Amino acid sequence: MKQVLQQARSGEISVMEVPVPKLLPGCVLVHIAASLVSAGTERASYEFANKNLLQKAKARPDLVREVINKVRRDGVFSAVAAVRSRLDQPNALGYSSAGTVIGVGEGVTDLKVGDRVACAGASYAVHAEFACVPRLLVARIREGSAVSFEDAAFTTLGAVALHGVRMAEAKLGDVVAVIGLGLLGQLTVQILKAAGCRVLGMDIAAERAELALHSGADDVSISRDGLRDLCLKHSSGYGADAVLITAETASSEPVDVAGEVARDRGVVVAVGTVGMDIQRKLYFEKELDFRVSRSYGPGRYDSAYEQKGRDYPIGYVRWTETRNMEAFLELLSEDKIDVKLLISHRFPIERAQGAYDLITGKVGHPFLGVLITYPEQAEETREVQLRGKGSATLRANKESMAIGILGAGNFAMSTLLPAIKRLRAAELVGLCAANGSHARHAAEKFGFGYCATDEEKILHDPDVNTVVIATRHHLHASQILAALEADKHVFCEKPLCLNEIDLAEIVHAYASRMRRSLLMVGFNRRFAPMAVKMKAFFKPMQEPLALHYRVNAGFVARDHWVNDPEQGGGRILGEVCHFVDFLTFLAGALPIEVQTRSVNGLETHSDDNVIIALRFANGSQGTISYLANGDRSYSKERVEVFGGGAVAVLEDFRHLELARHGRRQTFRSGFRQDKGHHAELEAFAAAACSQGELPIPFDEIISTTLTTLRAVESRSSAQPIEVDTADFIRSNSPSRRAAS
């Protein structure tokens, strides 16, 4: 399918051929007929992307601080690589579209194939021939309605305008002023007229003011003084009951004008993006109520609402973003809103670049409503070939890894894929991601033969002998099992799974394969050069070790997918497994007991501040202090090991100090941090190509996962819990299951 993409680094707009997105649970797949180009939001995105690095830094000082902190923790090269990876990502443009449902995901019961719908949401209602959109960001166009797809493509912006009107609490007969008569202002004027208000508009462009009169405004002005006079004239000298600011400018002048024309104790609502340097004297003397309208309404920016489909009860929240979309469609259906007179330009998807030349002023033509249109028939391609199959001989060779990868998120792009690209004995066959543009970009950047959005293509491709899994955590177990069933080697980024039931299935499946396939988890830290030195330093010692791993993890918002019990499983399962594995590696024995205690504090941090005590089979004792209440600018990881008259201290895998018999050795990594990602993949590749031993023994992989799962269990009771890995593996072996 064709999709409009923008390069984050250069701002260049292109129309790319990408796979159709995967239909996800709780979503619908829509064949798009028309989408609206936002002259405000998309122009701002275009202009930001066209800035050079210094200009971007000035515009986003918050991101600069993040980069500086990363340099301090991880080194210059690691920070530069992360920035480059982020800037290389293409941006999917668009957030308001309409089309026909062609697929309904699991859990969606009130929409069906063939329904005509309007779609909303950045990264969902994109400018593309097909879009996968969560249910609550979709509104059905009533059957039999004369509303066209072009009309319905205005629904998202219409919902923004409608929510602004609701925020103003405009009532029948109220005098309402609208400052800024661009597309958003024109829609606001029509909605206010439909609500029975007396509407006064103001815009410095005379043609837009004139259009507002045709849209139903009672009177308009092109000047500040003129609007003030109109408000006094139409309100018996009191001023406007409410003022909606639908302009876009960095200046605070619209806010000043609103304060001047509003009546005593009136309401001012900022709907557009404007400066908000409020003159206190002006607003204080009238006791004005200044409000900021947030997008399309309640539910916006709430991942539980938008992504998981958890609607708000109508008795508590009458107008959600979805219900605002539905209400706007009803206004269209009843001919109370006319968007046809607002359409100034149409561009077919093949010529979408022209739309951005228009809204950014490159061609110098006036515009208002700019639509992108799509063909009635489009091919649902879920795979795009990027190069020929000339390397099939190499891929069929058992002495090489022929890799198919599932997932192309931030970690895969910045760390995993660059490390895979450097492997000596690897052929990059195919890459799959749920999002077609992400799949295309990642596959092209790293040299894969094809990109896809259907994981079955990778799992059943005879040219693939190794599957690398870098998807969200809740998908790992099922993808591992499917890959093992297909007789593929499997490298899975941590964690292995999110519960003991899935862990038992993985143990059973792996044992059933009789080692025909290898399974490894991305516990990379044990492969870091300094970790290898640390391990060797303590190897001659035969006594138990005391180990402490301190992690300055930093705060992660509760609504981040990692903290979602269903998708990420939480930070203990998602990240602490790394540290359990590393201490297991250094101790040289499996954990036999785990105990977790939470560090009470702010509610926002309580789940992420834990002290985990580990007891190992050889008598070693380990402690993991995983803390989210520190300062990110300080070092993230510090490991201290004591035993046999020796001490080792590892700081952020950049500085290692070894002390024994009064002598010290110090090792530094310089500008680049090496946490072992490349070395672990080289070790896995060597094992896969030679059918050799796993770089991480299977029982250690299972032990780390089982220990981490029970660390989560222990957090609830704060009591120690036994970990018997050998018994767990025996209990889930094929022979034991057959006997039971």
Secondary structure, DSSP 8 states (H G I E B T S, - for coil): -EEEEEETTT--EEEEE-------TTEEEEEEEEEEE-TTHHHHHHHHHTS-HHHHHHH-HHHHHHHHHHHHHH-HHHHHHHHHHHHHSEEE---EEEEEEEEE-TT--S--TT-EEEEE-TTTS-SBSEEEEEGGGEEE--TT----HHHHTTHHHHHHHHHHHHHHT--TT-EEEEE--SHHHHHHHHHHHHTT-EEEEE-SSHHHHHHHHHHT-SEEESSHHHHHHHHHHTTTTS-EEEEEE---BS-SHHHHHHHHHEEEEEEEEE-S-B-----HHHHHHHT-EEEE--TTSTTTT-HHHHTT-----TTT-S--HHHHHHHHHHHHHTTS---GGGEEEEEEGGGTHHHHHHHTTSS----SEEEEE--S------EEE-S-STTHHHHH-TTSEEEEEE---HHIIIIIHHHHHT-SSEEEEEEE-SSHHHHHHHHHHHT-SEEES-HHHHHT-TT--EEEE-S-GGGHHHHHHHHHHTT-EEEE-S-S-SSHHHHHHHHHHHHHTTTSS-EEE--GGGGSHHHHHHHHHHTT--S--EEEEEEE-----TTSGGG-TTTT--HIIIIIHHHHHHHHHHHTS-EEEEEEEE----TTTGGG-EEEEEEETTS-EEEEEEESSS-TTS-SEEEEEEETTEEEEEETTTEEEEEETTEEEEEE-TT----SHHHHHHHHHHHHHHT---SS-HHHHHHHHHHHHHHHHHHHH---EE--HHHHHHHTSHHHHHH-
